Amino acid sequence: GSDAMAMINETDRFVEIMDKERISLTSDSIEIFNEQEELVTREAYQAEIDASDTEKGLYPHYMLKEIDEQPTVMRTLIQEYVTLNSESTISPDILSEISESDRIYIVGCGTSWHAGLVGKKMLEELTGIPVEVNLASEMGYDMPILSKKPYFIFLTQSGETADSRQVLVKINELNLPSLTITNVKGSTLSREATHTLLLHAGPEIAVASTKAYTSQIAVMLFLSKALGEVLGNQKAKDLDIVHELGIVASSMESLVDEKESYAKLSETFLADTRNSFYIGRGLDYAVSLEGALKLKEISYIQAEGF
């Protein structure tokens, strides 16, 4: 399986296979050989996923379930990333490495790339460090000229995104530091990056990402604030992140309670349309791109963000 979640109903124990390895599999043994045909010893690891987490319960679709889970995920992130004394739980090693960089490169695909556009705004405002957002599918083939002290942040829901891993492999060859922000502990991009921050969103089964997108933005806000405080940014120090994300969670609850209203809007305005255009400026432009992507993915109506 390419992802532990695909096989979780069969087992919770997995053995990682590296590039260019050959596997000899029998009914009672596993042998791993490298390119030189040498036997490789590698322990299995236990996936921290419960098969029950992948059930959709009473919901007709996973996407509806995952939309509804967003307020709870926001509150979980507050518990995970802020102590009772309002201090950040993000590792000082991560903050130290990023604070020494002269440019941050965010790498992602699709929804993760859109979340990166929001992250760029937050990081630059709260840290003063310049940020570039790169499409992994392009960066893997066309690496830009890097700054003298680059730091790479990979955004990926599954931690198995092939295009992003292609970039990470090149970054590791250059011995550059990296951070993966992902939903899956023990995933490939998590294991191969220098550091990992988890989204704590629970399994996301739907093709169209919902809770992982909002979680990525929230985790980057925690990172931006903690990093800004290390760098002495007053805006970061003044930001009451617990209060702000509490408002976000309550707003999300209000929105998910309005499902019927949104269903009527979609029937009135979108049922017979061929095209839809989302328009916004600044952060709203980033959200316009994500909104258009959602409509494309779910309905196949041509949609664009401008």
C-alpha positions in Angstrom: 0.0 0.0 0.0 1.1 3.6 -0.7 -0.5 4.7 2.6 -1.0 3.0 5.9 -4.6 4.0 5.9 -5.3 1.9 2.8 -4.3 -1.3 4.7 -5.4 -0.5 8.2 -8.3 -3.0 8.1 -5.6 -5.7 7.5 -2.9 -4.7 9.9 -1.4 -1.8 12.0 2.2 -3.0 11.5 4.1 -1.8 8.5 7.6 -2.1 7.0 8.9 0.9 5.0 10.3 0.3 1.6 13.0 2.7 0.4 13.7 3.7 -3.2 15.6 1.2 -5.3 15.1 -1.7 -2.9 13.9 -5.2 -3.8 11.6 -7.2 -1.6 11.4 -11.0 -1.3 8.1 -11.9 0.3 7.0 -15.4 1.3 4.3 -16.7 3.5 6.5 -16.5 6.6 9.4 -14.1 5.8 10.2 -10.6 4.4 13.7 -10.0 3.0 14.8 -6.5 1.8 17.7 -6.1 -0.6 19.4 -2.8 -1.6 20.9 -2.0 -5.0 24.1 -4.0 -4.2 21.9 -7.0 -3.4 22.9 -6.7 0.3 20.3 -7.8 2.9 18.8 -4.9 4.8 17.5 -5.2 8.3 14.5 -2.9 9.1 12.1 -3.1 12.0 8.3 -2.7 11.4 6.6 0.3 12.9 3.1 0.6 14.3 0.7 3.0 12.5 -1.2 5.1 15.0 -4.5 4.9 13.2 -7.6 3.3 14.5 -9.7 1.5 11.9 -12.8 3.0 13.5 -11.5 6.5 12.7 -12.1 5.7 9.0 -15.8 5.0 9.4 -18.3 7.7 8.3 -20.9 6.9 10.9 -24.4 8.2 10.0 -23.1 10.7 7.4 -24.0 10.0 3.7 -20.5 11.2 2.6 -17.1 11.5 4.2 -16.8 15.1 3.1 -19.8 16.1 5.1 -18.4 14.4 8.2 -15.0 16.0 7.8 -16.6 19.5 7.3 -18.5 19.0 10.5 -15.3 18.0 12.4 -13.5 21.3 11.8 -14.6 23.1 15.0 -13.4 20.2 17.1 -10.1 20.0 15.2 -9.5 23.8 15.9 -10.0 23.2 19.6 -7.8 20.1 19.5 -5.0 22.2 17.9 -5.2 24.8 20.7 -4.7 22.0 23.2 -1.8 20.5 21.3 0.1 23.7 20.5 -0.5 26.0 23.5 0.2 25.2 27.1 -2.0 26.3 30.0 0.5 29.2 30.5 -0.1 30.3 26.9 3.3 29.2 25.8 4.0 27.4 22.5 4.7 23.7 22.5 6.6 23.9 19.2 10.1 22.6 19.5 12.8 25.3 20.2 15.0 23.4 17.7 12.5 24.1 14.9 12.1 27.8 15.9 15.9 28.2 16.1 16.6 26.7 12.7 13.9 28.8 10.9 14.9 32.0 12.7 18.4 31.6 11.3 17.1 31.4 7.7 17.0 34.3 5.3 14.1 32.9 3.3 11.4 30.3 3.8 10.2 28.1 0.9 6.7 26.6 1.3 6.1 23.6 -0.9 2.7 22.0 -1.6 0.2 20.8 -4.2 -3.4 21.8 -4.8 -5.1 22.6 -1.5 -1.8 22.5 0.4 -0.4 25.1 -2.0 -3.4 27.3 -1.4 -2.9 26.9 2.4 0.7 27.9 1.8 -0.4 31.1 0.2 -2.2 32.0 3.4 0.8 30.8 5.5 3.1 33.1 3.5 1.1 36.1 4.6 1.0 35.1 8.2 4.7 34.2 8.3 5.9 37.4 6.7 3.6 39.6 8.9 4.6 38.0 12.2 8.3 37.1 11.5 9.6 39.5 8.9 11.2 36.6 7.0 10.5 36.6 3.2 8.5 33.6 2.1 8.1 31.9 -1.3 5.3 29.4 -2.1 6.2 26.8 -4.7 4.1 24.2 -6.5 5.8 20.9 -5.8 5.0 19.6 -9.3 7.0 22.4 -10.8 9.7 22.7 -8.2 10.6 19.1 -8.6 11.7 19.7 -12.2 12.7 23.3 -12.1 14.5 24.3 -8.8 14.8 28.1 -8.4 18.0 29.8 -7.3 17.9 29.4 -3.5 18.9 32.0 -1.0 22.0 31.5 1.2 20.1 30.1 4.2 16.9 28.6 2.9 14.4 26.8 5.1 11.8 24.4 3.6 8.3 23.8 4.9 6.3 21.0 3.2 2.5 21.0 3.4 0.9 17.7 2.8 -2.3 16.1 4.2 -1.2 12.5 3.7 2.6 12.9 4.0 2.8 10.7 0.9 2.5 13.3 -1.9 4.8 12.1 -4.6 5.6 15.6 -6.1 6.4 17.0 -2.7 8.6 14.1 -1.9 10.5 14.6 -5.1 11.5 18.1 -3.9 12.3 16.8 -0.4 14.7 14.2 -1.8 16.6 17.0 -3.6 16.6 19.2 -0.5 18.0 16.3 1.6 20.8 15.8 -1.0 21.7 19.5 -0.5 21.7 18.9 3.3 19.1 21.7 3.9 16.8 21.8 6.9 13.1 21.1 6.4 9.8 20.8 8.3 6.8 18.7 7.2 3.3 19.8 8.3 1.2 16.7 7.9 -1.8 14.8 9.2 -0.1 11.4 9.3 2.5 10.6 11.9 5.2 8.3 10.4 4.3 9.1 6.8 7.2 9.3 4.2 7.5 13.1 4.2 7.3 13.1 8.0 10.1 10.5 8.3 12.4 12.1 5.7 12.1 15.8 6.8 14.2 17.2 9.6 11.2 18.0 11.7 7.4 17.4 11.7 4.4 19.3 13.0 1.1 17.3 13.0 -2.3 18.6 12.0 -4.2 16.4 14.6 -7.2 16.4 12.2 -7.8 12.7 12.2 -8.1 10.7 9.0 -9.3 12.6 5.9 -10.9 10.2 3.5 -12.7 12.5 1.1 -10.8 13.4 -2.0 -11.7 17.1 -1.5 -9.7 18.3 1.5 -11.6 20.3 4.1 -10.4 19.9 7.7 -6.8 19.4 6.6 -6.8 22.7 4.7 -8.1 24.7 7.7 -5.8 22.7 10.0 -2.7 23.6 7.9 -3.6 27.3 8.1 -4.1 27.0 11.9 -0.8 25.2 12.5 1.1 27.7 10.3 -0.5 30.4 12.5 0.9 28.7 15.6 4.3 28.5 14.0 4.2 32.1 12.8 3.4 33.4 16.2 6.0 31.3 18.1 8.6 32.2 15.5 7.7 35.9 15.6 8.0 35.9 19.4 11.5 34.4 19.2 12.4 37.1 16.7 10.9 39.8 18.9 8.1 40.8 16.6 5.6 42.9 18.6 2.6 41.9 16.4 3.3 38.2 17.2 3.6 39.0 20.9 0.3 40.9 20.9 -1.6 38.1 19.0 -4.0 36.2 21.4 -4.0 33.0 19.3 -6.3 31.1 21.7 -8.9 33.8 21.6 -8.7 34.2 17.8 -9.0 30.5 17.0 -11.8 30.1 19.6 -13.7 32.6 17.5 -12.8 30.7 14.4 -14.1 27.4 15.9 -17.4 29.1 16.9 -17.8 30.6 13.5 -17.2 27.2 11.9 -20.0 25.8 14.1 -22.4 28.5 12.9 -21.5 27.8 9.3 -21.9 24.0 9.5 -25.3 24.6 11.1 -26.4 26.4 7.9 -26.1 23.4 5.6 -29.7 23.7 4.3 -29.3 27.3 3.4 -26.1 26.5 1.4 -27.9 23.6 -0.3 -30.7 26.0 -1.4 -28.1 28.6 -2.7 -26.3 25.9 -4.7 -29.6 24.7 -6.2 -30.6 28.3 -7.1 -27.3 29.6 -8.5 -25.1 26.6 -9.5 -27.3 23.7 -10.6 -27.5 24.8 -14.3 -24.3 26.9 -14.6 -21.3 25.9 -16.6 -18.8 28.4 -15.1 -18.2 30.0 -11.7 -15.6 32.7 -10.8 -14.4 33.4 -7.2 -12.9 36.9 -6.8 -10.9 38.2 -3.9 -7.8 40.2 -2.9 -4.9 39.3 -0.6 -5.9 36.4 1.7 -9.3 36.4 0.0 -7.6 35.6 -3.3 -6.0 32.5 -1.7 -9.4 31.5 -0.4 -10.9 32.1 -3.9 -8.4 29.7 -5.4 -9.4 27.1 -2.8 -13.1 27.7 -3.2 -12.8 27.3 -7.0 -10.9 24.1 -6.6 -13.5 22.7 -4.3 -16.3 23.4 -6.8 -14.2 21.8 -9.6 -13.4 18.7 -7.6 -16.9 18.0 -6.4 -19.2 19.2 -9.3 -16.9 19.4 -12.4 -18.3 22.9 -13.0 -15.5 25.0 -14.5 -14.4 27.3 -11.7 -11.5 29.8 -11.4 -10.2 32.1 -8.7 -9.2 35.6 -9.5 
